[in-house]
Amino acid sequence: MSQSGSERKATPEQLEIATLLLELGAVSVSPNEPFTWTSGLKSPIYCDNRLIISTVDQRRRVARGFVDLMKQNDWQPDLVAGTATAGIPHGAWVADRLDLPMVYVRSAEKKHGKKNLIEGRVPDGASVVVVEDLISTGGSCIKAAQALEEQGAKVLGVVAIFQYGLPKAAAGFAEANLNYSTLTNMSALLDVAIESGRLSAGDRASLVAWQEDPAAWSVRHGGA
């Protein structure tokens, strides 16, 4: 199973994308004043990769990076699938670069019309790469991959911009026997944040503790 694991030494490309995210404010780190997620969990990190779509050079860099990841993994898809909603624009830009058709996968079936879960045509036996913006627990893109396979596709893997490197995600992908690869990860982000003076070594330790057990970290910091 291929993955850009946070335990490996960061590559120049991962450091470049991490820098891009920090400079855009797409990823914010604040271990002393944590963010509150929808679930009520406290977190020292918040990711909003949607900011990338409002830029031109940065979104092109991300699309180029996704194509490079596919080449590195020897994934040669017939079709690109974006996940709703944040993966859709990136999926479209990747499909355009590869001159391939695209579909997108909803988080749930429509409540009207044909009640589609997948929008667009999925040819039987088509090889597909799923494009996501962020992998946290991995649940949404694993669900999207399973929906595509139920439609007769062969999912080669998932690509995403950033991953938190949570054990739950790694376990979920392993259980689903699904490959994934990301442009950057927590380790690279922390390296850049410390080098640029955004974080201290002590802050890094706090984020690593969160990464290892988000629920326990949240409780210690007043969250659910």
N, C-alpha and C positions, 0 to 999 in steps of 0.2 A: 504494500500500500504506500503510495507516494504521498508525501506531505512535507510542507516547509515547517518542520517542527521548531518550536521555540528553544529547544535544548541545543540546537546546532549553532555553530559560529555564523553570524550574519554575513551574507554576501554583500558585495558593493551594491547590487541591484536592490536588495532588501533595505539597506540603509538609505538608498536614494528615495524609495517610496515612503519609508518612514519619515524622512525629512519633509517630503512633499505633504504628507498628512498633518504633521505638526505645524508647518508653516501656514497651511490653509486653516488651521483650527478644526480640522475634521476629526482629529483625536485629541482630547483634552485629558490631562492627568492631574489629579488633585487628591493625594492621599490624606491630607490633613483636613480637607473640607470635601468629603466624598459626595458623589452624586447619588440620587435615589432613582432606581429603575422602576418601571411600571409595576413590577412584581413586589415592590417594597424593599428589595435588597439594596443595601448601600454598596457602592462601588467606587474605587479610587480612579476609575477610568470611564470615559464616555466617548462613544464613537458616532459621528454623524458624517458618513462618507457621501451623503447626498450633496454636500457642498462642492464636491468635485464636478458635478454636472454643470455648475455655473461657470466653470473655467474652460478654456479651450486647450491650451498647451498641456495642462495637467490631465485632462480626460483623455487626450490623445496618448499621453505617456502611459496611462493605465491600460488603455486598449492595446497598445503595442506590447505592454508587459504580459497581458493575458495571452496574446498570440505566442509570445516567446515561451510562456509556461506550457502551452499545449505542445509546442515543438519539443521542449525538453522532456516531456512525458511521452512523446511519440503518440499523441492523441491526434487522429486525423478524422474529425467529425464530418458527418453529412449535414448536420443541423446544429444550431446554437439555441439554447433555451435560457431565457432570463427568468429570474424569480421575481415575483411581484412583492413589493413594487420597486425596491431600490436596485435590483439586478437588471431590470428591463432596459434602461438606457445603455448600460454598459454592454449588455448582450447585443443590442442593436448595433453599437459601434464595432464590436468584435465581428459580428456577422457580416457587416459591410466590408471590413478589412479582408475577411476571408472569402468574400463573394459567395456567402452561403445563406440559405433560408433561415428564418428564425421563428421561434414560438415563445410564448411566455406561460408560466405556470402560476395560477392563482393560489392564494393561501387557503381558499375554500371555494367550493362550487358556487357559481352564480345561483341566485334564488329565482331567476326567471329565464325565459327563452329556452335554450337547449341545456341550461344548467352546466355549462362548460367549466371544467377545472383547468384545462389546457386550451389556450387560445392560439389558433393557427393549426396547420396540418402537420401531423407526425406520420411520415411514411413507415409502414411496417418494416422493422429490421434496421431502421436508420440509426447510425452511430451519433450520439449526442454528447456535447459538453454543456454542463450547467454553469451559468455565470451568476454569482452572488456578490454582494458588496462586502458582507461581514459574516464571519463564522463565530458565533458565541457558543451556544450548546450544540449547534449543527442540526437541530431538529427541522428547521424550515427547508433547508436544501436537501436533506435526506428524504423528507416527505415529497419534495418536488421530483427527485430522481426516481422514487418509487412510483409516482404517478406516471412518469414518462415510460417506465418499463412496463407498467400495466397497459399502456397504449401500444406496446410492441416495439419500443425503442431499446437500443443497447446504450446504456449510459457509460461513457468512458471515464468520467470523473467530474469533479466540481472544481472550479477556480473561483477565488475570492480575493478581494483587495487586502483584507486584514483579518487576522484571527487572534483571539485572546489567549489561545493555547490552553484552554480548560480541559481537564481530564475527561469531563463528561462528553465533550465533543469527540475526542480521540476514541473513546469507548463506543460512542454511537456510530461513527464511521466504520470502525472495525466490525461491529455487530452487523452492519448493513453491507459489509464487504464492498465498500465504496471508496475509491481513491479521491483524494483532494489535495490541492496545492494552492498556496496563497502568495501574493506578491510580497508581503512583508508580515511580520509577526511581533509579538510582545517583546521578545529579546532584542530585536533590531530597534524597535521603538525606544526601549529603555536606554540602549546604548547611545542613540542620538540625543535623547532628552538629557542624559547626564553630560555628554560631551558639550552640548550647547548651553549648559547651565540651567536648564529648566527643572532638573531634579537633582537631589543629592543621593549619595550612596544609601543613606538611611531610607529615603523615599523608595528607592529601588527594592529594598528588602521588604517594605510594606506591600508593594505591588506584587512581588513574587509570592508572599504569603497569601494574598487575595487569590492569585492565580491557582494556587494549590488547593484552596478550600474557600470558595466565595461565600458560602453560607455562614461558616464560622467567622470569617472576617467581618461580614455584615453585622452579625450579632454583637461582636466586640465594638463595633462603631455605631451602635444604636439603631440598626436596621432590623428588618424582618428576618 
